Amino acid sequence: MDKLRENWGSKLGFILAAAGSAVGLGNIWRFPYLAGENGGAAFIFVYILCVLVIGIPVLVAEILIGRTTQKNPVGTFKQLGKTKFWIAIGGMGVAAGFIILSFYSVVAGWTLGYIYEAISGNLMQYNLPDVTNSHFTALIQNPVWIISMHGIFMLLTMSVVFFGVQKGIELGSKIMMPLLFVLLIALMIRGLTLEGASKGLEYLFYPDWSKINMKVILNALGQAFFSLSLGMGAMLTYGSYMSKKDNIPSAAIWVAFLDSAIAIIAGVCIFTVVFATGQNPDAGPSLIFRTLPVVFTKITGGYIFSIIFFIALSLAALTSTVSLLEVVSAYFVDEKGWSRKNAVLLFGLMIFIIGIPSALSFSVLSGFTLFDKSFFDLTEFLSSNLMLPIGGFFISIFVGWIWDFEKVIENIKPGAEKIFMKYSWIFIGWKLILKYLAPVLIFIVLLSSIGII
Ligand code: TRP
């Protein structure tokens, strides 16, 4: 079947969609609590280093192979890698998209549910940490609440992907990303104008170098990977809708910049209010669901800002879930000749169903554990800690070692001619990173996440 494949309407369309994929729960939920647990500023510094040295080079590699073939991860490796092994690497990416989306949508559902909690005024009643805690626990232990929020979030995701690359994903990102940005800036201004905000800023920006150790570095690299949506072909798939006129290195730098900027802004929003109201910064994964609601009851305008916060969070999550579903759909559209609409409906439904055991991991299925992990933890671990680093490792190996460097250059050049003329050394550095540094570091992250080191 030779249907015409869609492209982004413009380079900006690509940047917003890819930044939409990158900016998600990872930035607003995970980054702040990781920074909180790993010593604040020192972690942020290492994180930025990881984005610059490993994140951007791997991001460029992913976008490049996608744009070269104009295909999904499996089609891309069929065309460029040819052997069964490489096709399986593409297949693992599609599978990872499936699995990540199944649990990501559960957490995204909580953020959606919290918009209601904020609007209804429920959140404002809880000004004691113990009470917010039990409220949150009661919600995630309620099977009806958690499954319906997960379901609604999947429906929202499907309704964007359903309309295709330009009319769905690109248009959606062009509306949601600027809105997200405005909401976060409003929150940041509220945080910064609180008395005592400077303690939060100090925590975020005044590094205590003694906090840096191996664990901090590995956490930072893992987070850089997850946050930039690397390792499973999401950026590859978005790259496949890019035109040869567009400049890949510059687009990648933009995406990485927006992603890190939004993570840091989210950190400022959260830690200024947390410190100003005297709460603990190191509450871990529940920081935004347990600590923040208490904080909102203590600041002027807390009611409005709590609504804004959870809307921003849901928007960020939605542009990410869209990219995950797009990978799965693109595979069935390109490789199996399905119509986009059928692929979205069927696989959206299947991912919803597979997410149900994750959703129930906090209640009915909490006793059901494998390797000491609940279904939710297991799917998270399998995808984020194993499949993504393995995927990222092989993408670096592929572009660094397997694909002819002449071909690599020939394909990255279109759109980037100017950089080539002036700074061709950058590409040599990039190749060296993909050959040596990225695979070695990613491998170490992998070993540490399976507990070997
Ligand atoms: N990057 C997103 C976040 O920070 C999550 C995400 C979306 C993702 N698509 C991905 C992570 C693909 C890895 C791979 O929340």
Boltz pocket constraint, residues with backbone or C-beta under 6 A from the ligand:
constraints:
  - pocket:
      binder: B
      contacts: [[A, 21], [A, 22], [A, 23], [A, 24], [A, 25], [A, 26], [A, 27], [A, 225], [A, 226], [A, 227], [A, 228], [A, 229], [A, 230], [A, 231], [A, 232], [A, 234], [A, 320], [A, 321], [A, 323], [A, 324], [A, 388]]
      max_distance: 6.0
